[in-house]
């Protein structure tokens, strides 16, 4: 069962609205916009979490970020290797 929906009126630049409408596909503009807003809420929540963590533990260094990117890249390669071997 899906959550109840409501009808809202929003204002946005026409070029953005038309680009969104062109890309929305069969699900429609409302679903496209709802998904975009949901992604933005997730990003905002993650940024808030990062701010709390950095306030408690200090800022994340560029070296730490690169090390995590390297780990993620390696994990993706291992996952892809297993998928192609199966």
PDB file of N, CA, C and O in Angstrom:
ATOM      1  N   UNK A   1       0.855  -1.179   0.000  1.00  0.00           N
ATOM      2  CA  UNK A   1       0.000   0.000   0.000  1.00  0.00           C
ATOM      3  C   UNK A   1       0.896   1.237   0.000  1.00  0.00           C
ATOM      4  O   UNK A   1       1.826   1.316   0.802  1.00  0.00           O
ATOM      5  N   UNK A   2       0.639   2.194  -0.874  1.00  0.00           N
ATOM      6  CA  UNK A   2       1.463   3.395  -0.942  1.00  0.00           C
ATOM      7  C   UNK A   2       0.946   4.460   0.028  1.00  0.00           C
ATOM      8  O   UNK A   2      -0.202   4.428   0.471  1.00  0.00           O
ATOM      9  N   UNK A   3       1.826   5.391   0.335  1.00  0.00           N
ATOM     10  CA  UNK A   3       1.452   6.496   1.213  1.00  0.00           C
ATOM     11  C   UNK A   3       0.422   7.371   0.520  1.00  0.00           C
ATOM     12  O   UNK A   3       0.401   7.455  -0.708  1.00  0.00           O
ATOM     13  N   UNK A   4      -0.435   8.024   1.302  1.00  0.00           N
ATOM     14  CA  UNK A   4      -1.395   8.940   0.678  1.00  0.00           C
ATOM     15  C   UNK A   4      -0.655  10.090  -0.005  1.00  0.00           C
ATOM     16  O   UNK A   4       0.443  10.473   0.400  1.00  0.00           O
ATOM     17  N   UNK A   5      -1.260  10.609  -1.011  1.00  0.00           N
ATOM     18  CA  UNK A   5      -0.651  11.720  -1.738  1.00  0.00           C
ATOM     19  C   UNK A   5      -1.480  12.974  -1.540  1.00  0.00           C
ATOM     20  O   UNK A   5      -2.635  12.919  -1.118  1.00  0.00           O
ATOM     21  N   UNK A   6      -0.874  14.089  -1.850  1.00  0.00           N
ATOM     22  CA  UNK A   6      -1.567  15.366  -1.808  1.00  0.00           C
ATOM     23  C   UNK A   6      -1.272  16.119  -3.086  1.00  0.00           C
ATOM     24  O   UNK A   6      -0.307  15.806  -3.784  1.00  0.00           O
ATOM     25  N   UNK A   7      -2.063  17.078  -3.392  1.00  0.00           N
ATOM     26  CA  UNK A   7      -1.863  17.879  -4.589  1.00  0.00           C
ATOM     27  C   UNK A   7      -1.292  19.224  -4.162  1.00  0.00           C
ATOM     28  O   UNK A   7      -1.834  19.881  -3.274  1.00  0.00           O
ATOM     29  N   UNK A   8      -0.192  19.633  -4.799  1.00  0.00           N
ATOM     30  CA  UNK A   8       0.497  20.862  -4.440  1.00  0.00           C
ATOM     31  C   UNK A   8       0.744  21.690  -5.693  1.00  0.00           C
ATOM     32  O   UNK A   8       0.868  21.160  -6.797  1.00  0.00           O
ATOM     33  N   UNK A   9       0.810  22.964  -5.502  1.00  0.00           N
ATOM     34  CA  UNK A   9       1.159  23.865  -6.588  1.00  0.00           C
ATOM     35  C   UNK A   9       2.560  24.395  -6.316  1.00  0.00           C
ATOM     36  O   UNK A   9       2.824  24.954  -5.252  1.00  0.00           O
ATOM     37  N   UNK A  10       3.464  24.217  -7.288  1.00  0.00           N
ATOM     38  CA  UNK A  10       4.821  24.727  -7.129  1.00  0.00           C
ATOM     39  C   UNK A  10       5.156  25.629  -8.307  1.00  0.00           C
ATOM     40  O   UNK A  10       4.531  25.559  -9.366  1.00  0.00           O
ATOM     41  N   UNK A  11       6.134  26.460  -8.104  1.00  0.00           N
ATOM     42  CA  UNK A  11       6.605  27.350  -9.157  1.00  0.00           C
ATOM     43  C   UNK A  11       8.064  27.042  -9.415  1.00  0.00           C
ATOM     44  O   UNK A  11       8.859  26.957  -8.479  1.00  0.00           O
ATOM     45  N   UNK A  12       8.425  26.873 -10.690  1.00  0.00           N
ATOM     46  CA  UNK A  12       9.814  26.628 -11.062  1.00  0.00           C
ATOM     47  C   UNK A  12      10.061  27.230 -12.427  1.00  0.00           C
ATOM     48  O   UNK A  12       9.117  27.494 -13.171  1.00  0.00           O
ATOM     49  N   UNK A  13      11.319  27.452 -12.765  1.00  0.00           N
ATOM     50  CA  UNK A  13      11.618  27.994 -14.095  1.00  0.00           C
ATOM     51  C   UNK A  13      11.061  27.090 -15.191  1.00  0.00           C
ATOM     52  O   UNK A  13      11.117  25.864 -15.099  1.00  0.00           O
ATOM     53  N   UNK A  14      10.533  27.714 -16.208  1.00  0.00           N
ATOM     54  CA  UNK A  14       9.873  26.971 -17.293  1.00  0.00           C
ATOM     55  C   UNK A  14      10.815  25.976 -17.962  1.00  0.00           C
ATOM     56  O   UNK A  14      10.400  24.862 -18.281  1.00  0.00           O
ATOM     57  N   UNK A  15      12.085  26.356 -18.184  1.00  0.00           N
ATOM     58  CA  UNK A  15      13.004  25.442 -18.863  1.00  0.00           C
ATOM     59  C   UNK A  15      13.255  24.179 -18.034  1.00  0.00           C
ATOM     60  O   UNK A  15      13.387  23.088 -18.589  1.00  0.00           O
ATOM     61  N   UNK A  16      13.321  24.324 -16.720  1.00  0.00           N
ATOM     62  CA  UNK A  16      13.504  23.159 -15.856  1.00  0.00           C
ATOM     63  C   UNK A  16      12.248  22.291 -15.892  1.00  0.00           C
ATOM     64  O   UNK A  16      12.341  21.067 -15.984  1.00  0.00           O
ATOM     65  N   UNK A  17      11.091  22.913 -15.823  1.00  0.00           N
ATOM     66  CA  UNK A  17       9.833  22.157 -15.852  1.00  0.00           C
ATOM     67  C   UNK A  17       9.691  21.390 -17.165  1.00  0.00           C
ATOM     68  O   UNK A  17       9.274  20.232 -17.165  1.00  0.00           O
ATOM     69  N   UNK A  18      10.030  22.022 -18.268  1.00  0.00           N
ATOM     70  CA  UNK A  18       9.901  21.358 -19.570  1.00  0.00           C
ATOM     71  C   UNK A  18      10.914  20.228 -19.715  1.00  0.00           C
ATOM     72  O   UNK A  18      10.596  19.185 -20.284  1.00  0.00           O
ATOM     73  N   UNK A  19      12.134  20.423 -19.205  1.00  0.00           N
ATOM     74  CA  UNK A  19      13.138  19.353 -19.251  1.00  0.00           C
ATOM     75  C   UNK A  19      12.681  18.177 -18.391  1.00  0.00           C
ATOM     76  O   UNK A  19      12.833  17.022 -18.789  1.00  0.00           O
ATOM     77  N   UNK A  20      12.127  18.462 -17.230  1.00  0.00           N
ATOM     78  CA  UNK A  20      11.632  17.401 -16.351  1.00  0.00           C
ATOM     79  C   UNK A  20      10.472  16.666 -17.016  1.00  0.00           C
ATOM     80  O   UNK A  20      10.405  15.438 -16.961  1.00  0.00           O
ATOM     81  N   UNK A  21       9.581  17.388 -17.628  1.00  0.00           N
ATOM     82  CA  UNK A  21       8.441  16.762 -18.314  1.00  0.00           C
ATOM     83  C   UNK A  21       8.939  15.863 -19.457  1.00  0.00           C
ATOM     84  O   UNK A  21       8.420  14.765 -19.657  1.00  0.00           O
ATOM     85  N   UNK A  22       9.934  16.329 -20.194  1.00  0.00           N
ATOM     86  CA  UNK A  22      10.463  15.548 -21.312  1.00  0.00           C
ATOM     87  C   UNK A  22      11.132  14.261 -20.830  1.00  0.00           C
ATOM     88  O   UNK A  22      11.129  13.259 -21.545  1.00  0.00           O
ATOM     89  N   UNK A  23      11.699  14.280 -19.637  1.00  0.00           N
ATOM     90  CA  UNK A  23      12.421  13.122 -19.115  1.00  0.00           C
ATOM     91  C   UNK A  23      11.567  12.228 -18.216  1.00  0.00           C
ATOM     92  O   UNK A  23      12.001  11.142 -17.833  1.00  0.00           O
ATOM     93  N   UNK A  24      10.385  12.667 -17.886  1.00  0.00           N
ATOM     94  CA  UNK A  24       9.598  11.962 -16.876  1.00  0.00           C
ATOM     95  C   UNK A  24       9.085  10.607 -17.333  1.00  0.00           C
ATOM     96  O   UNK A  24       8.817   9.738 -16.504  1.00  0.00           O
ATOM     97  N   UNK A  25       8.945  10.417 -18.624  1.00  0.00           N
ATOM     98  CA  UNK A  25       8.512   9.119 -19.130  1.00  0.00           C
ATOM     99  C   UNK A  25       7.097   8.769 -18.722  1.00  0.00           C
ATOM    100  O   UNK A  25       6.303   9.645 -18.378  1.00  0.00           O
ATOM    101  N   UNK A  26       6.783   7.469 -18.763  1.00  0.00           N
ATOM    102  CA  UNK A  26       5.402   7.037 -18.513  1.00  0.00           C
ATOM    103  C   UNK A  26       4.928   7.258 -17.073  1.00  0.00           C
ATOM    104  O   UNK A  26       3.724   7.309 -16.823  1.00  0.00           O
ATOM    105  N   UNK A  27       5.855   7.388 -16.133  1.00  0.00           N
ATOM    106  CA  UNK A  27       5.424   7.588 -14.739  1.00  0.00           C
ATOM    107  C   UNK A  27       4.865   8.986 -14.519  1.00  0.00           C
ATOM    108  O   UNK A  27       4.113   9.213 -13.571  1.00  0.00           O
ATOM    109  N   UNK A  28       5.225   9.916 -15.382  1.00  0.00           N
ATOM    110  CA  UNK A  28       4.672  11.255 -15.308  1.00  0.00           C
ATOM    111  C   UNK A  28       5.519  12.241 -14.523  1.00  0.00           C
ATOM    112  O   UNK A  28       6.426  11.867 -13.779  1.00  0.00           O
ATOM    113  N   UNK A  29       5.197  13.502 -14.711  1.00  0.00           N
ATOM    114  CA  UNK A  29       5.947  14.588 -14.095  1.00  0.00           C
ATOM    115  C   UNK A  29       5.869  14.545 -12.576  1.00  0.00           C
ATOM    116  O   UNK A  29       6.877  14.782 -11.911  1.00  0.00           O
ATOM    117  N   UNK A  30       4.718  14.255 -12.015  1.00  0.00           N
ATOM    118  CA  UNK A  30       4.582  14.239 -10.559  1.00  0.00           C
ATOM    119  C   UNK A  30       5.514  13.215  -9.924  1.00  0.00           C
ATOM    120  O   UNK A  30       6.164  13.516  -8.923  1.00  0.00           O
ATOM    121  N   UNK A  31       5.593  12.013 -10.484  1.00  0.00           N
ATOM    122  CA  UNK A  31       6.475  10.979  -9.949  1.00  0.00           C
ATOM    123  C   UNK A  31       7.931  11.388 -10.104  1.00  0.00           C
ATOM    124  O   UNK A  31       8.743  11.137  -9.214  1.00  0.00           O
ATOM    125  N   UNK A  32       8.263  12.006 -11.210  1.00  0.00           N
ATOM    126  CA  UNK A  32       9.634  12.456 -11.471  1.00  0.00           C
ATOM    127  C   UNK A  32      10.053  13.506 -10.450  1.00  0.00           C
ATOM    128  O   UNK A  32      11.139  13.426  -9.876  1.00  0.00           O
ATOM    129  N   UNK A  33       9.189  14.488 -10.229  1.00  0.00           N
ATOM    130  CA  UNK A  33       9.485  15.541  -9.263  1.00  0.00           C
ATOM    131  C   UNK A  33       9.538  14.974  -7.847  1.00  0.00           C
ATOM    132  O   UNK A  33      10.410  15.360  -7.067  1.00  0.00           O
ATOM    133  N   UNK A  34       8.635  14.076  -7.501  1.00  0.00           N
ATOM    134  CA  UNK A  34       8.638  13.470  -6.170  1.00  0.00           C
ATOM    135  C   UNK A  34       9.946  12.712  -5.927  1.00  0.00           C
ATOM    136  O   UNK A  34      10.511  12.791  -4.836  1.00  0.00           O
ATOM    137  N   UNK A  35      10.427  11.985  -6.928  1.00  0.00           N
ATOM    138  CA  UNK A  35      11.688  11.255  -6.786  1.00  0.00           C
ATOM    139  C   UNK A  35      12.862  12.217  -6.614  1.00  0.00           C
ATOM    140  O   UNK A  35      13.768  11.960  -5.822  1.00  0.00           O
ATOM    141  N   UNK A  36      12.844  13.322  -7.355  1.00  0.00           N
ATOM    142  CA  UNK A  36      13.915  14.315  -7.236  1.00  0.00           C
ATOM    143  C   UNK A  36      13.917  14.957  -5.855  1.00  0.00           C
ATOM    144  O   UNK A  36      14.981  15.164  -5.271  1.00  0.00           O
ATOM    145  N   UNK A  37      12.763  15.266  -5.336  1.00  0.00           N
ATOM    146  CA  UNK A  37      12.661  15.863  -4.002  1.00  0.00           C
ATOM    147  C   UNK A  37      13.108  14.849  -2.954  1.00  0.00           C
ATOM    148  O   UNK A  37      13.791  15.218  -1.999  1.00  0.00           O
ATOM    149  N   UNK A  38      12.737  13.583  -3.112  1.00  0.00           N
ATOM    150  CA  UNK A  38      13.158  12.547  -2.168  1.00  0.00           C
ATOM    151  C   UNK A  38      14.679  12.425  -2.150  1.00  0.00           C
ATOM    152  O   UNK A  38      15.278  12.291  -1.083  1.00  0.00           O
ATOM    153  N   UNK A  39      15.311  12.471  -3.330  1.00  0.00           N
ATOM    154  CA  UNK A  39      16.773  12.423  -3.391  1.00  0.00           C
ATOM    155  C   UNK A  39      17.396  13.627  -2.700  1.00  0.00           C
ATOM    156  O   UNK A  39      18.408  13.489  -2.011  1.00  0.00           O
ATOM    157  N   UNK A  40      16.810  14.795  -2.873  1.00  0.00           N
ATOM    158  CA  UNK A  40      17.345  15.992  -2.226  1.00  0.00           C
ATOM    159  C   UNK A  40      17.221  15.888  -0.710  1.00  0.00           C
ATOM    160  O   UNK A  40      18.134  16.288   0.013  1.00  0.00           O
ATOM    161  N   UNK A  41      16.116  15.362  -0.227  1.00  0.00           N
ATOM    162  CA  UNK A  41      15.935  15.173   1.220  1.00  0.00           C
ATOM    163  C   UNK A  41      17.002  14.214   1.748  1.00  0.00           C
ATOM    164  O   UNK A  41      17.562  14.445   2.819  1.00  0.00           O
ATOM    165  N   UNK A  42      17.288  13.136   1.004  1.00  0.00           N
ATOM    166  CA  UNK A  42      18.343  12.205   1.414  1.00  0.00           C
ATOM    167  C   UNK A  42      19.688  12.906   1.480  1.00  0.00           C
ATOM    168  O   UNK A  42      20.442  12.707   2.433  1.00  0.00           O
ATOM    169  N   UNK A  43      20.000  13.723   0.483  1.00  0.00           N
ATOM    170  CA  UNK A  43      21.269  14.473   0.476  1.00  0.00           C
ATOM    171  C   UNK A  43      21.345  15.432   1.659  1.00  0.00           C
ATOM    172  O   UNK A  43      22.377  15.525   2.324  1.00  0.00           O
ATOM    173  N   UNK A  44      20.260  16.139   1.916  1.00  0.00           N
ATOM    174  CA  UNK A  44      20.236  17.063   3.052  1.00  0.00           C
ATOM    175  C   UNK A  44      20.460  16.324   4.359  1.00  0.00           C
ATOM    176  O   UNK A  44      21.201  16.793   5.222  1.00  0.00           O
ATOM    177  N   UNK A  45      19.823  15.172   4.509  1.00  0.00           N
ATOM    178  CA  UNK A  45      19.982  14.367   5.726  1.00  0.00           C
ATOM    179  C   UNK A  45      21.413  13.873   5.874  1.00  0.00           C
ATOM    180  O   UNK A  45      21.969  13.890   6.973  1.00  0.00           O
ATOM    181  N   UNK A  46      22.014  13.429   4.764  1.00  0.00           N
ATOM    182  CA  UNK A  46      23.409  12.986   4.814  1.00  0.00           C
ATOM    183  C   UNK A  46      24.340  14.141   5.177  1.00  0.00           C
ATOM    184  O   UNK A  46      25.273  13.960   5.960  1.00  0.00           O
ATOM    185  N   UNK A  47      24.097  15.317   4.617  1.00  0.00           N
ATOM    186  CA  UNK A  47      24.919  16.477   4.953  1.00  0.00           C
ATOM    187  C   UNK A  47      24.798  16.832   6.432  1.00  0.00           C
ATOM    188  O   UNK A  47      25.785  17.207   7.065  1.00  0.00           O
ATOM    189  N   UNK A  48      23.599  16.717   6.980  1.00  0.00           N
ATOM    190  CA  UNK A  48      23.411  16.975   8.408  1.00  0.00           C
ATOM    191  C   UNK A  48      24.181  15.952   9.237  1.00  0.00           C
ATOM    192  O   UNK A  48      24.805  16.306  10.237  1.00  0.00           O
ATOM    193  N   UNK A  49      24.139  14.689   8.826  1.00  0.00           N
ATOM    194  CA  UNK A  49      24.861  13.636   9.524  1.00  0.00           C
ATOM    195  C   UNK A  49      26.369  13.891   9.472  1.00  0.00           C
ATOM    196  O   UNK A  49      27.065  13.710  10.471  1.00  0.00           O
ATOM    197  N   UNK A  50      26.867  14.307   8.319  1.00  0.00           N
ATOM    198  CA  UNK A  50      28.288  14.621   8.173  1.00  0.00           C
ATOM    199  C   UNK A  50      28.673  15.769   9.094  1.00  0.00           C
ATOM    200  O   UNK A  50      29.724  15.724   9.733  1.00  0.00           O
ATOM    201  N   UNK A  51      27.838  16.794   9.168  1.00  0.00           N
ATOM    202  CA  UNK A  51      28.125  17.929  10.044  1.00  0.00           C
ATOM    203  C   UNK A  51      28.203  17.495  11.506  1.00  0.00           C
ATOM    204  O   UNK A  51      29.088  17.942  12.235  1.00  0.00           O
ATOM    205  N   UNK A  52      27.305  16.645  11.933  1.00  0.00           N
ATOM    206  CA  UNK A  52      27.316  16.146  13.313  1.00  0.00           C
ATOM    207  C   UNK A  52      28.581  15.327  13.561  1.00  0.00           C
ATOM    208  O   UNK A  52      29.245  15.498  14.584  1.00  0.00           O
ATOM    209  N   UNK A  53      28.916  14.433  12.621  1.00  0.00           N
ATOM    210  CA  UNK A  53      30.098  13.582  12.773  1.00  0.00           C
ATOM    211  C   UNK A  53      31.370  14.423  12.799  1.00  0.00           C
ATOM    212  O   UNK A  53      32.265  14.170  13.605  1.00  0.00           O
ATOM    213  N   UNK A  54      31.455  15.423  11.921  1.00  0.00           N
ATOM    214  CA  UNK A  54      32.647  16.268  11.896  1.00  0.00           C
ATOM    215  C   UNK A  54      32.741  17.136  13.146  1.00  0.00           C
ATOM    216  O   UNK A  54      33.843  17.413  13.619  1.00  0.00           O
ATOM    217  N   UNK A  55      31.623  17.562  13.680  1.00  0.00           N
ATOM    218  CA  UNK A  55      31.644  18.342  14.917  1.00  0.00           C
ATOM    219  C   UNK A  55      32.167  17.485  16.074  1.00  0.00           C
ATOM    220  O   UNK A  55      32.850  17.982  16.969  1.00  0.00           O
ATOM    221  N   UNK A  56      31.834  16.195  16.039  1.00  0.00           N
ATOM    222  CA  UNK A  56      32.246  15.292  17.112  1.00  0.00           C
ATOM    223  C   UNK A  56      33.664  14.765  16.921  1.00  0.00           C
ATOM    224  O   UNK A  56      34.410  14.633  17.890  1.00  0.00           O
ATOM    225  N   UNK A  57      34.046  14.459  15.663  1.00  0.00           N
ATOM    226  CA  UNK A  57      35.319  13.776  15.391  1.00  0.00           C
ATOM    227  C   UNK A  57      36.316  14.611  14.605  1.00  0.00           C
ATOM    228  O   UNK A  57      37.442  14.166  14.386  1.00  0.00           O
ATOM    229  N   UNK A  58      35.940  15.794  14.179  1.00  0.00           N
ATOM    230  CA  UNK A  58      36.818  16.612  13.352  1.00  0.00           C
ATOM    231  C   UNK A  58      36.540  16.382  11.883  1.00  0.00           C
ATOM    232  O   UNK A  58      35.896  15.403  11.507  1.00  0.00           O
ATOM    233  N   UNK A  59      37.026  17.285  11.060  1.00  0.00           N
ATOM    234  CA  UNK A  59      36.759  17.176   9.617  1.00  0.00           C
ATOM    235  C   UNK A  59      37.448  15.961   9.001  1.00  0.00           C
ATOM    236  O   UNK A  59      38.481  15.492   9.481  1.00  0.00           O
ATOM    237  N   UNK A  60      36.850  15.476   7.937  1.00  0.00           N
ATOM    238  CA  UNK A  60      37.407  14.356   7.183  1.00  0.00           C
ATOM    239  C   UNK A  60      38.471  14.920   6.251  1.00  0.00           C
ATOM    240  O   UNK A  60      38.229  15.898   5.543  1.00  0.00           O
ATOM    241  N   UNK A  61      39.647  14.303   6.253  1.00  0.00           N
ATOM    242  CA  UNK A  61      40.737  14.788   5.411  1.00  0.00           C
ATOM    243  C   UNK A  61      40.578  14.301   3.977  1.00  0.00           C
ATOM    244  O   UNK A  61      39.852  13.344   3.708  1.00  0.00           O
ATOM    245  N   UNK A  62      41.262  14.973   3.067  1.00  0.00           N
ATOM    246  CA  UNK A  62      41.252  14.546   1.664  1.00  0.00           C
ATOM    247  C   UNK A  62      41.827  13.141   1.523  1.00  0.00           C
ATOM    248  O   UNK A  62      41.367  12.360   0.690  1.00  0.00           O
ATOM    249  N   UNK A  63      42.830  12.820   2.334  1.00  0.00           N
ATOM    250  CA  UNK A  63      43.434  11.490   2.289  1.00  0.00           C
ATOM    251  C   UNK A  63      42.436  10.412   2.715  1.00  0.00           C
ATOM    252  O   UNK A  63      42.390   9.337   2.116  1.00  0.00           O
ATOM    253  N   UNK A  64      41.642  10.696   3.742  1.00  0.00           N
ATOM    254  CA  UNK A  64      40.626   9.738   4.185  1.00  0.00           C
ATOM    255  C   UNK A  64      39.568   9.536   3.105  1.00  0.00           C
ATOM    256  O   UNK A  64      39.126   8.413   2.863  1.00  0.00           O
ATOM    257  N   UNK A  65      39.169  10.615   2.467  1.00  0.00           N
ATOM    258  CA  UNK A  65      38.182  10.523   1.391  1.00  0.00           C
ATOM    259  C   UNK A  65      38.733   9.684   0.246  1.00  0.00           C
ATOM    260  O   UNK A  65      38.030   8.824  -0.284  1.00  0.00           O
ATOM    261  N   UNK A  66      39.988   9.925  -0.144  1.00  0.00           N
ATOM    262  CA  UNK A  66      40.579   9.168  -1.243  1.00  0.00           C
ATOM    263  C   UNK A  66      40.717   7.696  -0.873  1.00  0.00           C
ATOM    264  O   UNK A  66      40.481   6.829  -1.714  1.00  0.00           O
ATOM    265  N   UNK A  67      41.093   7.401   0.358  1.00  0.00           N
ATOM    266  CA  UNK A  67      41.213   6.003   0.791  1.00  0.00           C
ATOM    267  C   UNK A  67      39.863   5.299   0.704  1.00  0.00           C
ATOM    268  O   UNK A  67      39.795   4.147   0.275  1.00  0.00           O
ATOM    269  N   UNK A  68      38.801   5.970   1.100  1.00  0.00           N
ATOM    270  CA  UNK A  68      37.466   5.377   1.016  1.00  0.00           C
ATOM    271  C   UNK A  68      37.024   5.203  -0.431  1.00  0.00           C
ATOM    272  O   UNK A  68      36.391   4.204  -0.773  1.00  0.00           O
ATOM    273  N   UNK A  69      37.355   6.169  -1.281  1.00  0.00           N
ATOM    274  CA  UNK A  69      37.039   6.018  -2.707  1.00  0.00           C
ATOM    275  C   UNK A  69      37.770   4.819  -3.299  1.00  0.00           C
ATOM    276  O   UNK A  69      37.203   4.063  -4.088  1.00  0.00           O
ATOM    277  N   UNK A  70      39.047   4.649  -2.909  1.00  0.00           N
ATOM    278  CA  UNK A  70      39.823   3.510  -3.395  1.00  0.00           C
ATOM    279  C   UNK A  70      39.194   2.195  -2.942  1.00  0.00           C
ATOM    280  O   UNK A  70      39.099   1.250  -3.725  1.00  0.00           O
ATOM    281  N   UNK A  71      38.765   2.130  -1.678  1.00  0.00           N
ATOM    282  CA  UNK A  71      38.112   0.919  -1.162  1.00  0.00           C
ATOM    283  C   UNK A  71      36.825   0.628  -1.919  1.00  0.00           C
ATOM    284  O   UNK A  71      36.548  -0.523  -2.258  1.00  0.00           O
ATOM    285  N   UNK A  72      36.040   1.660  -2.184  1.00  0.00           N
ATOM    286  CA  UNK A  72      34.792   1.490  -2.917  1.00  0.00           C
ATOM    287  C   UNK A  72      35.067   1.000  -4.332  1.00  0.00           C
ATOM    288  O   UNK A  72      34.385   0.101  -4.822  1.00  0.00           O
ATOM    289  N   UNK A  73      36.064   1.588  -4.991  1.00  0.00           N
ATOM    290  CA  UNK A  73      36.414   1.182  -6.343  1.00  0.00           C
ATOM    291  C   UNK A  73      36.849  -0.286  -6.367  1.00  0.00           C
ATOM    292  O   UNK A  73      36.442  -1.045  -7.246  1.00  0.00           O
ATOM    293  N   UNK A  74      37.673  -0.676  -5.399  1.00  0.00           N
ATOM    294  CA  UNK A  74      38.135  -2.062  -5.323  1.00  0.00           C
ATOM    295  C   UNK A  74      36.969  -3.014  -5.070  1.00  0.00           C
ATOM    296  O   UNK A  74      36.902  -4.082  -5.679  1.00  0.00           O
ATOM    297  N   UNK A  75      36.055  -2.640  -4.183  1.00  0.00           N
ATOM    298  CA  UNK A  75      34.900  -3.483  -3.894  1.00  0.00           C
ATOM    299  C   UNK A  75      34.017  -3.635  -5.133  1.00  0.00           C
ATOM    300  O   UNK A  75      33.501  -4.721  -5.397  1.00  0.00           O
ATOM    301  N   UNK A  76      33.845  -2.561  -5.885  1.00  0.00           N
ATOM    302  CA  UNK A  76      33.037  -2.638  -7.114  1.00  0.00           C
ATOM    303  C   UNK A  76      33.684  -3.569  -8.126  1.00  0.00           C
ATOM    304  O   UNK A  76      32.994  -4.350  -8.781  1.00  0.00           O
ATOM    305  N   UNK A  77      34.997  -3.493  -8.258  1.00  0.00           N
ATOM    306  CA  UNK A  77      35.697  -4.369  -9.210  1.00  0.00           C
ATOM    307  C   UNK A  77      35.553  -5.822  -8.793  1.00  0.00           C
ATOM    308  O   UNK A  77      35.347  -6.690  -9.641  1.00  0.00           O
ATOM    309  N   UNK A  78      35.659  -6.101  -7.497  1.00  0.00           N
ATOM    310  CA  UNK A  78      35.499  -7.473  -7.015  1.00  0.00           C
ATOM    311  C   UNK A  78      34.080  -7.973  -7.268  1.00  0.00           C
ATOM    312  O   UNK A  78      33.884  -9.122  -7.666  1.00  0.00           O
ATOM    313  N   UNK A  79      33.100  -7.118  -7.038  1.00  0.00           N
ATOM    314  CA  UNK A  79      31.700  -7.497  -7.258  1.00  0.00           C
ATOM    315  C   UNK A  79      31.453  -7.767  -8.740  1.00  0.00           C
ATOM    316  O   UNK A  79      30.774  -8.731  -9.090  1.00  0.00           O
ATOM    317  N   UNK A  80      32.000  -6.923  -9.609  1.00  0.00           N
ATOM    318  CA  UNK A  80      31.827  -7.116 -11.049  1.00  0.00           C
ATOM    319  C   UNK A  80      32.529  -8.384 -11.516  1.00  0.00           C
ATOM    320  O   UNK A  80      32.029  -9.092 -12.390  1.00  0.00           O
ATOM    321  N   UNK A  81      33.693  -8.668 -10.929  1.00  0.00           N
ATOM    322  CA  UNK A  81      34.417  -9.886 -11.289  1.00  0.00           C
ATOM    323  C   UNK A  81      33.645 -11.132 -10.923  1.00  0.00           C
ATOM    324  O   UNK A  81      33.627 -12.101 -11.682  1.00  0.00           O
ATOM    325  N   UNK A  82      33.001 -11.115  -9.752  1.00  0.00           N
ATOM    326  CA  UNK A  82      32.185 -12.264  -9.326  1.00  0.00           C
ATOM    327  C   UNK A  82      30.952 -12.409 -10.204  1.00  0.00           C
ATOM    328  O   UNK A  82      30.540 -13.523 -10.530  1.00  0.00           O
ATOM    329  N   UNK A  83      30.367 -11.283 -10.585  1.00  0.00           N
ATOM    330  CA  UNK A  83      29.155 -11.335 -11.405  1.00  0.00           C
ATOM    331  C   UNK A  83      29.472 -11.890 -12.792  1.00  0.00           C
ATOM    332  O   UNK A  83      28.685 -12.662 -13.342  1.00  0.00           O
ATOM    333  N   UNK A  84      30.605 -11.511 -13.360  1.00  0.00           N
ATOM    334  CA  UNK A  84      30.936 -12.011 -14.700  1.00  0.00           C
ATOM    335  C   UNK A  84      31.408 -13.462 -14.667  1.00  0.00           C
ATOM    336  O   UNK A  84      31.326 -14.157 -15.681  1.00  0.00           O
ATOM    337  N   UNK A  85      31.902 -13.935 -13.514  1.00  0.00           N
ATOM    338  CA  UNK A  85      32.320 -15.337 -13.382  1.00  0.00           C
ATOM    339  C   UNK A  85      31.128 -16.264 -13.185  1.00  0.00           C
ATOM    340  O   UNK A  85      31.222 -17.465 -13.438  1.00  0.00           O
ATOM    341  N   UNK A  86      30.019 -15.711 -12.739  1.00  0.00           N
ATOM    342  CA  UNK A  86      28.835 -16.553 -12.467  1.00  0.00           C
ATOM    343  C   UNK A  86      28.070 -16.930 -13.690  1.00  0.00           C
ATOM    344  O   UNK A  86      27.063 -17.631 -13.597  1.00  0.00           O
TER     345      UNK A  86
END
